[in-house]
């Protein structure tokens, strides 16, 4: 039996979700009701004779036997049920009001995650409401430890941006302590959350600053061309992406095409939801949007727009690229 490569579940009307459930109360609700099992590896000597591999083992899903990765023989698998319990116990222990609002896996289950909404102060930017989610990540292929980072969602359009990917931002590693039986505890949870909330306040301050900075259509186009074009001459692909971002800054949900904040929303809408006519499936778009190249691009767009010298340099670069293309 083959499992899907990606499974995403939410309690909200989120376009990324395979499945929307009214309440998430167990690992089964987010497709994590399976174990990561270590199994021996065997190679074929001269292509014929089975030979055990002593120093490495395979990690497979218990429900489908899908291969999740190859790890060292001393690797200790931490089960999805243990992650679930540790997350709940750690937040409960510190009296934090929260609810698990999403989760799932990608790369067939090699990467697993849970998203948590914590009850805290609601912050608006230019009249926009935002959801603030904490994303807890782990892996079953030996590629990473427990991580937690902030994911900010503009509700009107479901665009996302992560402060952790900004310059000076940070994805926090959660330290795990094994207690009695199979239980785990995250022992630096509160410290990590406090630092995440500080980064969140800084990001909202920058978004409000962008909302007060007028930006002309010409500057938006020049900036977008300069931002999206990596080469020293304007390419068709980057020009199309730049023009679509500007179009979304003007006509995208909640945008008016008047400020640097509108332009950022155009960029994040493009990078969160993909280009129109893209042949990528939505799960491939989701992976790069939330955990790949586009997640870093969105954070860099905010850093570039908020920094006066970087902003002007990007506009100038785009102006020169367009000028050279027109003169060619």
ABEGO torsion letter per residue (X at the ends): XBBBABBBBBABBBAABABBBABBABAAAAGABBBBBBBBBBBBBGGABBBBBAABBBBBBAAAGBBAEBBBAABBBBBAAAAAAAAAAAAAAAGBBBBBABEEBBGGGABBBBBBBBBBBBBBBGGBBBBBBBBBBBBAAGABBBBBBBBBBBAAAGBBBBAAABBGBBBBBBBBBBBBEABBBBAAAAAAAAAAAAAAAAAAAAAAAAAABBBBAAAAAAAAAAAABABABBBAAAAAAAAAAAAAAAABBGBAGABAAAAAAAAAAAAAAEBBGBABBAAAAAAAAAABAAAAAAAAAAAAAABAAAAAAAAAAAAAAAAAAAAX
